[in-house]
Amino acid sequence: MSDTAPETPTYSYLGPVGTFTWEALRQVPEAAGATWRSVSNVGEALDDVVGGRSVGAMIAIENSVEGGVSATQDALATVPGLRIVGEYLVPVNFVLVARPGTTLADVRTVSAHPVAYAQCRRFLEAQLPSHGHIPSASNVAAAAGLLESTLADAAIAPPNITEHHELTVLAESIGDNPNAVTRFVLVSRTLGLPERTGADKTSIIAELPDDAPGRLLEMLEQFATRGVNMSLIESRPIGDALGRYRFVIDLDGHIHDERVADALLGLRRFSPNVIFLGSYPRADKRPVEFVPQYSDDVFTDARDWLRGILSGEPPLA
């Protein structure tokens, strides 16, 4: 019997410590006590998973203000062998911070992650109409950079930033939308599916077979005729020619739900390329609603009926 202790698993996240991605990873029970690897971008996080350096990567995929995160959607479409195994919601708000002794009147240049910067435009235009912007890899990196360089006078950062860095808060709650939420997903290489809970989501990416009229409608009908609701659908350019798009889609339900499985079969017959990203529990735990005519029993009864016809069984009285 070996006395070697099992290797501690590693999870990758957009760092450094204190980012919203870090907050999302804190919600993963399996990550407690594991090694957390800070990375600079989505590509690096997914490369860690593909290369076996991490068992999972926490990445942002959607924001309630800005919509889908294009870098994540494109990466999931092009990096093979990845599965989403969970989703996590993090409320998003921001503060403006600076080096001690700095006042709001002193601010000429603001460092911020581009997404955070876009979500604070109203405050910036009202309070700092002549400011310049220096993009940063993350909100925490923007704040930490103030202590390493004088290129920026202030930074947009998460509210908990002062727990990690000695900075002064110049303004609180500067986000345009106080109810903003970012949705994160945990991505791994596992092929196993989380158990069906009744409050699940299935994520896929699909392409149209060509640009003939009505093709998008045909794709959508695969879900509508089976009572499957789409909670997200966004188009992203495939990149090989103008006018060629793939669609990132979230479905209400689990692939073990008969209506979802049947819809995916129909989609696979229709689309030249379908990527199954995973079925996993919804972060809000809200049960999926559907009308009774699309229950599992209806689909299994229909299959039994057809099987009986094909096998020559006498019809039931």
C-alpha positions, 0 to 999 in steps of 0.5 A: 500500500502506497503512503503517497498522499493524493495530489491536491487538485488545482482550479484556475481562475481570472486573478488575482485574489479578490476578483469576481471570478475568485468570488465565484470559485469560493462557491464551489465546495470541491474547491475548498482546500484545493490549490487555486491558480491565478491566470490572466485570461480565459484562454489561459484558464482553459489551456490549464484544463486541457493540459491537465494542470487544473481539474477545472476553470472558473470563467465568466460567460454572461453578464446581465448588463453586457450580455454574453462574454464573447471571449468565453463563447468563442473559446468554448466553441473552438477548444475541444473536450470541455464540459460545463459542470456548474454555474454560479452567480455573483452580484456585480458592483464597483467602487472607485479606489486610489492611492491614499491621499488622492481625491476625486478632483485629482483623478485624470486617468482611470484603470479598469477591466474593459467590461467593468469600465463599460458598466460604470460609464454613467458615473465616469461621464458625470464625475470625471468627464475628461478622464482617460482609460487604461485597460487592465486584465482584471478589476483587482489587477487595476487596483493593485497596479496603483501601488506599483505605477503612477500611470493611473490615478484611480481604478475601478475595483470590486467592493472588497478590494480594501481587504486585500490592498491599502487603497482609499475608496473615492466613490461607492456603488458606481455601477450603472445598474445596482442589480447587475449579476455576472454568471460564471461556469465551472469548466472541466474535462469530465465526460460525466453528467451532474445528476438531474435535479429538476432545476437544470440548464443545458448549454450547446453551440450549433451552426446552421447548415447554410444561409437559405431562407428560414434556416434559423426558424428551422433550428428554433423549431427543434426546441419549440415543437418539443416545449423546450425553452431557450433562456439564452441565444446569441450569435457569434461569427464563425470567422471563415467568411462573412455572414457565417455564424454559430449560435450559443444556446442555453436550454431549460432542462437536463439532457436526461429530460426526454424533451431536451434529448429529443430536441437535441436529436432533432438539432443534430440531424439539422445542424452540421455541427453541434457542440454539447457543452453540458447539463448542470444545475441552475445556480438559482435552483429555480425548477424548470417549468413546462406544459404536461404535453411535454413530460417524460411520460408523453415521449416514452409512451410515443416511443412505445406506441411506435415500437409496437407498430414496428414489431407487429404487437396488437394494439391495446384495448 
